[in-house]
């Protein structure tokens, strides 16, 4: 599935088990460049991270910024 690890209902696991149910909230195959937050049912509040990609869905946040000739800025990234 587009080079990503995924399975569909009815697929078999490597140990012979069958996948019998899925999640309606999982979106696979969106066009390149589409953020997960625009997918129906996507999380758009809090600090969401796409578990498949390990990417933070919302823009970066600055935790601390100290002004000066050489400013010190600490921002979180995922």
Protein Blocks (a to p, Z undefined) as FASTA:
>chain_A
ZZiacddehiacfkopacfbdcfkbcghiaehiafklpghiacehjdddfklopafbdcd
dfbdcedjbdcdddddZZ
